[in-house]
Amino acid sequence: MSVSTTEPQTAPHPADSARKSSLYAKHDKIYPKSVAGTFRRLKWLTLICLLGLYYVTPWIRWDRGPNAPDQAVLVDMPGRRLYFFFIELWPQQVYYLTGALILGAIGLFLATALAGRVWCGYACPQTVWSDLFLWVERRIEGDRGDRIRLDHAPWSPAKLGRKAAKHAAWLLIALLTGGAWVFYFNDAPTLALEMLRFEASSTVLLFIGLFTATTYLLAGHAREQVCIYMCPWPRFQAAMQDEESLTVTYEDWRGEGRGHLKRSQSWEERRATGLGDCIDCGACVHVCPTGVDIRNGPQLACIGCGLCVDACNGVMARIGRPGDLVRFDSLNAQIARANGTKPAFKPVRPRTIIYTLLLTVVGGMMAAGLVLKPKVDVNILRDRAPLFVTLSNGDIQNAYTVKVLNMTRAAQTYRLSFIGLPGAVLSVAGGEGEAAEGSVLVQADPDSVATHRVLVRVPKEALRQPSTPAAFVVTRQPDGLTVQHETVFLGP
């Protein structure tokens, strides 16, 4: 005789069916609670410094001489220049921006290897502006409990007034953010005056509106959803970390099992029942800006801000237990603490050495390039239609478009020579005449690109092959600064 162990089938609950058929989980709004402590003060300090830097930088002046913008940091789109204090970059030098992005990426890798998502928790623009918006929300609607009660309360004039005040403050901050951003692309005092006179261009207004809308949406409404779903960084940050990286951790060997604290129960009695230091108050969860319960271990949504450390330490101090139940620590240090041995943080290890070396090499190359950056450059484009022309006297002529980049604030004269073929004679179409030594003089205005169509003719007997390597030599007068550009001369 056999006994069936199959449980009776029950009809699925309608709510379960709805969940299975839905592709998206309903968003549960997070109400971060205010907290005081070391990491909260560090976040405030970082926020003030970064926001101050963002809003003040366009107003810093930098004297570059006559006929040059005096804004320290400026992306001059009409003039096709990037100014950063003493650095001036032309479109042809865009590789410096590539180097800056490489430095930023390697620096982020190094910071992650040392301290996890410290960038996300403190310096990311999404974090900084979300912190600012949340501060405004607390000032108007109250702390966590007040905001929850307000959201669940029926609509009333008081609720409508608070909500309207909050969103008005958010929009004002977003507008100031968008306005400050366009100052980086225009002379700040001039643009500010135009805006006060309602004379700003439609392009300026468009970008102010765009950045106002995105700031209001991302910092006011999306918040942690940007960090969890939109940002790609948490998905591959684990590859940058190892057992020695500092991350926010929970000492489960000390805190488990969890249980509420009873006034009549001593800590010895609590330990005897298998309970640890964690009193399951939820303070670490309530202060988390992304709603993470750090007691469940490392999670993708944790941005490493450390506010849960401050919250837990405050609770531990009130109940008379040692702090740092939640702390910044490495995996190896946690294992050492659990085993009763002394932990040691090891910042110097193979990956941090490699990142530091890469930063040094790339930074050194960029610094050397900026120091040795030439004040003149030349681009040569040979005409392809026709490839060459045979003149009436039998000479072969090629035409070239020569662009001389004068990166100085004064007009310059350059001697343009052609080397590689004997007897070459140069002339400028519609401009200067020939010179006996086979060179011509060309002019370039201050801080500009001088474009000339240069004709080079060579005796046919000087050509030994259809394509002959040659070069243009540009020599600045009278100091003799020289730039050479390789090309070819084509013939029959």
C-alpha positions, 0 to 999 in steps of 0.5 A, a space after each residue: 500500500 502506497 501513500 501519496 505525498 503530493 500536496 493538493 492543488 489550489 487555485 492560483 491567487 489572482 494577485 499571483 497571476 497578475 504578477 506573473 503576467 506583468 513584465 515590470 515590478 511596481 516601484 515602491 517609493 523610498 523615503 530616506 530618513 535623515 541621519 547624523 554622523 561622520 559619513 553624513 558630514 563627509 557627504 555634506 562637505 563633498 556636496 557643498 564643494 562640488 556644487 560650489 565648483 559647478 556654479 562658480 567656475 564659469 565666473 572665474 576669469 583668466 587673462 589670455 591677452 587681447 582678442 581672446 576670451 577671458 573666461 577660465 573654463 569655456 567651450 567656445 563652439 563658434 570659435 572651435 576652441 576649448 579653454 581650461 585656464 592656461 590650456 587651449 585646445 583646437 579641434 585638431 588636438 581632440 586627442 587630449 580629451 581622449 586622454 582626459 577620459 582615459 585618466 578619468 576611467 583609470 582613476 575610477 578603476 583605482 578608486 573602486 579597487 580601493 574603496 568600492 563605489 565611493 564615486 557613486 556615493 559621494 561625487 556622482 552628479 546624480 548622487 549630489 543633486 539627489 541629495 540636494 533635492 532630498 534635503 529640500 524635500 525634508 525641509 518642506 515635508 518633514 522627515 521620513 515618517 512625516 513624508 509617508 503620512 503626508 503621501 498617504 493622507 487625503 488631498 487638502 489645502 495644506 498637502 497641496 501647498 507643501 507639494 507645490 512648494 517642494 516642486 517649485 523649489 526643485 524646478 528652481 534648482 533645476 533651472 539654476 543647474 541648466 542655466 549654469 551649464 550653458 555658461 560653460 559654452 558662452 561668456 557668463 557675464 554677457 549671457 547673464 545680461 542677455 538673459 536678464 534682458 530677455 535677449 537670450 537666443 532660442 538655442 540657449 533657451 532650448 538647452 536651459 530647458 533641456 537640462 532643467 527638465 532632466 535635472 528635475 526628472 532624474 534628481 527629483 523623481 527617478 533618484 535611486 532608479 538611475 543608480 539601480 537600473 539606468 547606470 551601467 557602472 554597478 554591473 561591472 564594478 565587481 571586476 574592479 574589486 577584490 578581497 581587499 577593497 573597502 566596501 560597506 559590510 555588515 558583521 553578521 558573525 557579531 550581529 546575527 541572529 537578529 531580534 528586538 531588544 527587550 528592556 528586561 533582558 540582559 545582553 548575556 541572556 540575549 546571547 544565551 538565546 542565540 541573538 546578536 547585537 543587531 536589534 532589527 530596528 531597521 535604521 540602516 534600511 531607513 536611511 539608505 537612499 536606494 532602500 538597501 538592507 546591507 545585512 543581506 550582504 553585498 548588493 548591486 543597489 548599494 552605492 557605498 555612501 556609508 549612511 547606514 554606518 552612521 545610523 547603526 553606530 547611533 543605535 549602538 551608542 544608545 543601547 551601549 554596544 560597540 559601534 561599527 556593526 556596519 562598517 567600511 571593511 574588506 572581505 579579508 578583514 571581515 574574515 580576520 575579525 570573525 576569527 579573532 585575528 587582527 585585520 590589515 588593509 592592503 592598499 598596495 596590491 597588483 591591481 592598484 599598482 597597475 592602475 597607478 602606473 597607468 595613471 602616471 604614464 598617461 598623465 605624464 604623456 599628457 603633461 609632456 604633450 601640453 608643455 611641448 604643444 606646438 604653436 603652429 601646425 600644418 595640414 596638407 591635402 593634395 588635389 585629386 582631380 586632376 592628379 597632375 597637370 603637364 605644363 606647356 614647357 613640359 614641367 609637371 604640376 601638382 596642386 595642394 591645399 595647405 592649412 597653416 594653424 597659427 596658435 598665437 595671438 599675433 599675425 605671423 609670416 611663414 616660409 613654405 618650402 617643398 623638399 624631396 625633389 630638385 628644382 621644385 618651384 612654388 607659387 600661391 594661387 591668386 596670392 604671393 609670387 614665386 621665390 628664387 630658392 623654391 619657397 613662398 611666404 604666406 600670412 596667417 592671422 592671429 589665432 586662426 587657420 590660414 588656407 592657401 592653394 599652393 602650386 608645385 611644379 617640377 621639371 619632368 626629368 627630375 621625376 624617376 617614378 609616378 609617385 615621389 615622396 616629398 614634404 612641405 616645410 613651414 618655417 615661422 619668420 623670424 624665429 625659425 620655428 619649423 613644422 614638416 608634413 609628409 606628402 607625395 608628388 605625382 607624375 606620369 
